[in-house]
Amino acid sequence: MDQLYIVYVDDQREILSTLEKDLKLFEAHVRLEACESASEAMQLIDELDRAGDHLAVLISDHIMPGQSGIDFLTAINNDGRFFTTKKVLLTGQATHKDTILAINNARIEKYIEKPWKSKEFTESIQQLLTQFIVANGIDYTAYQAIVHQPTLWAYLQKNT
C-alpha cells in the first residue's frame, strides 16, 4: 500500500530487458513492473490502484499488437484515477501525426526515441518521478537518493 510504481510496456523482450537495466537505479525506492502488452499493463495498473498504490511513471512503446501505445496512454490519461501519472511514449517509428496525437490526446510528458541513451533516459525518468512526488504531496525525503535535485529545488523555490 502507498508504494510508488514505474510500469514499462513493450512487446519486445530485448527492449524490456534494456529498460529494466536502465531503471535499476530506482528499484531500491520504487517498484518496477514490466508488461508485454497494453492489456497486461492495464490489469496490473488496476491491481495497483485497488491496493492503494501509485502509478508514478508509465512508459509505453508505441507500436504494439492489440493496442497502440498512443491509444493505451490516451486511455490512461482519460482515467481520472491516474490524472497525475507521468506518461512516456517510447518509439522508433512514430510519425509527426502520431507525436501530435500522443501530446494532445495522451498528454505525454516525454517522447523518447529508440535507441535512447541510458543516462538521458534515467535523468528524464528521475525528473518525472520527482514531479510526481511533489505534485502528489508525497514526502520527498524518503526518496532523497533518487529525486532529481534541480527539479526538486525549482519546486521548493516556487512554493516557499
N, C-alpha and C positions, 0 to 999 in steps of 0.2 A: 504494500500500500504506500502511496505517495512516492514511488520510485520514478525517476526520470528515465525515459527510453529514447534511444535513437534506433529507428527502424529503417532498414535499407532493402530495396526491392530491385531485383534484376533476374531475368530468366537465364542468364549465363553464369554457371558456377565459377568460372575463372574471374569474372568481374566481382562476384560476391566475395571470393577469397581475397582479392585485392582490396576491396572496401573493408573487409574485416581487419586486414593487416594495417591499413591506414587509420582505422578507428580505434585500434588498441590503446592509444593514448588516453581514451576516455573510459575504458572498461572498469577501472577501479572505482569510478564515481557514478556512472550511469549504466543502465543495462543496454546491451546491444543485441538486436534481433535481425536476422537475415530471412528474407522471404523470396521465393522464386516466382511469385505471381501476385498480381493485384488482389485477387480473391483470397489468397493465403494471407496476405498482409491485412486485408480488411477483417478477416476472422481474428487475427492476432490483436489488431487495434481495438476491436470490440471487447475482447477479453481484458485488455489492459484498462480500458475505460471502466468496465464492470468492477474491476479490482480496485479502482480508485487511483490508478497510476496515471502518469502524464506522458503523452506523446510529445516530446520536446522537439525532435527533428525527424522529418520523414524525407528520405532520399529515394527517388524513383527513377528507374530507367524510362526512356521514352517509348521505344519500340518493344512491345511485349505481346505474346499471344493472349487472346481473350479480351484484354482491356489495355488501352494505351496508357502510358504514364500521365499524359495530359488529362485524359478522362478520369483516371484514378485520383490525381491530385485535385482536380476540379470537384469531384465528389467529396473529398476530404474537406476542401475549402467551404463547401456548401453545408457541411455538417457542423452545427453550432457547438458540438462538444469539442471540436478541435480548432476553434477560432484563433487561438494563439500559437498553434503548432507552426513551426518554421518548415517550409517546404522547399525542396531542391529537386530540380529536373536534371538528370544525368543523361547525356546523349552524345551520339556521334553522327546522328542522321537527321536532326530536326531542320526543317525549312524555316524561312523567315516567318511564314504564316503560322507554323507550329509554335514558334517562340512567342509571337504576339498572343496566341490563344493561351499559352501557359501563363503569361504575365497577366492578361486581362481576366481570364476565367478561373484560373487556379491560384492566383495571387502568389506565385512562387517568389521566394526571397532570393534565390540563387539559381543560375543556369550554369552548369559545368559541362564542358565538352570532354568527351573521351578522345584520346587518353589524357588524363589530368596529371598534374604534378602533385605529388604527395604532400609536400609542405604547404602549398597554396590551398589544397583541398582541406587539410586538417585545420588550417587557420580559419578558413571560411566556416567550417562546422563549429569551431570554437567560438567564433563571433555570434553565430546563430544560436548556439546553446546559451551563451551569456545573455543575449537579447531575450530569449525565452525565460530564463531565470528571473531577470529583473522585471520583465513585463508581468509576470505572474506573482510577484511579491515573495518569491522563494528566498530564504536566507542564503545569500551567495557565499557566506563564509565556509559553509560545508563543502563548497566546490572551488575553493581558492586555487587548488592545484591545476584546474582545467579552465577556469574562466579566462576570457580574453581581456587582459588588463586595460588596454586602451578603450575598449567598448564599455567596460565597467566604469572606468574613470569618467568617460563622457556622460554616462547615465548619472553618476553621482554628482557631477558638476551641475548638470541640468536640473537636478531635483533637490538641490540644497539651497 
